[in-house]
Amino acid sequence: MSPRRRDAEGTATARAQRRAELLATAAEVFASQGYAATTVRKVADAAGILGGSLYYHFDSKESMADEILSTFLNEMWAAYDRVLAAGLGARETLEAIVVESFRSIDRHRPAVVLYQNESKHLANSERFRYLLDSHRRFEEMWMALLARGVREGAFRADLDRTLVYRFIRDTVWVAANWYQPGGRLPADDIAKQYLAMVLEGIQAS
């Protein structure tokens, strides 16, 4: 490899790393201050750079939010698709989906908070319509999984599936508001505790 090419690749790598660092900072600011209240200047201040320097990497706060959310959702769906393609039973699929959800929170906690708080508003923009598509796909996945579980005899037939779906959805993803990476329990252990409560209850046998 020529020195010029090596230098170019090194520069590209450094820029990609810096871009990722800035996105992480932007995600934290969006999550803590809200999308509407966040300006490019606030993100730049949090990153310790001038506002104009941020425009070297992103043309707007919309671009930053778009990349933050699309990266989170793409990784989440890739993980879900691997689970759905594994040929597991309904209960095992549910357990694996919940584990992957908590792993997503671990990797993308600020993005999850941003999605929860701002997706309805952002989805009014054509640029963010994929948020609605993801929401519909998520609901369809869960409703189909719960119906399959009833057919397989893994889940109770007397429970309202829409209510079960909403309960699982809300109780899993609200964890992004209190979960801290590197905390007392890792994501997989929290998922196991959650599944034990949902599937087995908290009453001592």
N, C-alpha and C positions, 0 to 999 in steps of 0.2 A: 504494500500500500504506500502510495506517495505521501510525503509530508503534508502537501496541500490537502489531499483528500482526508488524511487523518485529522488535520486541524478542522476541516469543515464538518466532519462527523462529530468531533468533540464539541464544536460550537452548537450543532443541532441538538446534541444530547443535553448540554447545559441549558439550552433554551427550553427544551421540553420539561426538564426538571423544574426550572423556574416557573414555567407555566402551570405545572401541577401544584406547586407551592402556592401560587397566587389564587388558583381555583379553590384550594383548601381554605385559604384565608377568607375568600369571598363567601364560601359556603357557611363558615362560622358567623360571619357578619350578617348574612341573610337570615340565618336561623335565630340569631339572638336579637336582631333589631327589626326584622320584618323586611320583606322585599320592597314595599313602597317607600319605607323610610331610609332605605340604603341607597346611597349615591356612589358613583365611581370614586369620588373624593374620599368617602369613608372607607372604602375597600383599600384604596391606596394608602391612607393613613395607617390602617391596621397592618398593612404589609410593610410599612416603613419606607415607602417610595413616593415620589411625586405623582400627582394625578396623570400628568402627561405621559409618564413612563408606563403606566398601566395600559394606555392606548396602544402601546407598541405590541402588546399581546392580545388585547381584546378591543373590539370597536364599541362596545356598549355593555351595560350591566345585563341587558337581555341576553347577550351572547354568553356571558358568564353563567347566568342561571340556566340557560339552555344546555350548556355542556355539563354542568353539575347534575342536572336532573336526568338527562339522556344517558349519561355514563352510569349513574345509579340504576336506572331502570333496565338498561341493556344487560348489565351484569346480573341483576336480579332475575330477569327472564331467562338468561342463559343457564343459571343455576336451576331454576324451576323446570326448564325444558329437559335438563339432564335427569331430574327426578322423575318426571312424567314419562320419559322414554325408558325407564329402568324396568318396567313391567312388575312393579311391586303391587301388593294388595292395597286396598283403600286405606286401611289404618296405617300401614307402613309408609304409604305415600303422604298422608297427612303429617305424620311425624317428621318425615324428611323435609317437607315444605316448611313446616314451622322452624326447623333447625336452620334452613337456608334463609328464612326471614330474619332470624336473630343475627345470623352472620352478616346479612346485608346491613342491619342496623349498626353492627360493629364496624363495618368498613365505611359506611356512608351516613353516619348519624346526622350530621347537619343537613345533608341532602334529603333525608327522610323527614326531618322537621320542616324543611322548606316545602317539600311535597305536601305534607299534611296541612300546613297552614295556608299555602298559596295556590295550590293546584286549581281550585275552582276559579279563582280570579285569573290566573295566567292562561287557563284554557280558553278564555274568551278571545285570545289572540290566535290567529292562524298558525303562528310559529309554534305554539304550544298545544295544538290540538291533539298531539300524540298522548298527552296526559289523559284525556278522556278515553282514548283507545285503550290505554293501559288499564284504566279503571274498569272498563267493560270486560276486558280480557281476564282481569283478576277475578271479578265476580263470577264470570262464566266458568272459570277453572274451579273455583271453590264449590259452586252449586253442583257442577257435574261430579266432583269428587265426593261430596256428601251424598248425592243420589246413588252413586256407585257403592258407597259404603253401606247404605241401607239394603241395596240389592244383595250384597255379599254377606249381610248379617253382621257386619262389623260395627255399625252405628244404629242407634235406636230409631225406629220408624215413627214413634209418637211425637218426636220433637219437630218444631217448625224449622225447616232447613234455612230459610232466610234469616231467622233470628240467630241460629247457630253460626251462620256465615258472618253476620254483622258482629256478633260477640267475639269470635276468633279474630276477625280483621282488626277490630278496635283495640282489643286487649293486647294483641301482639305489637302493633305498630306504635301504640302510645308509649311503649317502653323507650322509644327514642328520646322522650322528654327527660328521662332520668338516667338512662344507661350511660356509663362512662367507660370507654375502652381502657383496659388495664385495671379495672376495678376488682372488687373482691371475688366476683364470680365471672368467668369468661362466658362468651356468648353461648357456646354449646351447653354449658352447665345450666344457664338460665333457661334455655330451651327445654332441657330435660325436666327441670322443676316445673315449668309451665305445663308441659305435656302431662306430667304426673297429676297436677291439679285438675286439668281439664278432663282427662281420660279416666282417672281413678278417684278424684275427689280429695278432700283434705280430712275427711273423717277417718279416725283410726279404725282398722278392721277388728 
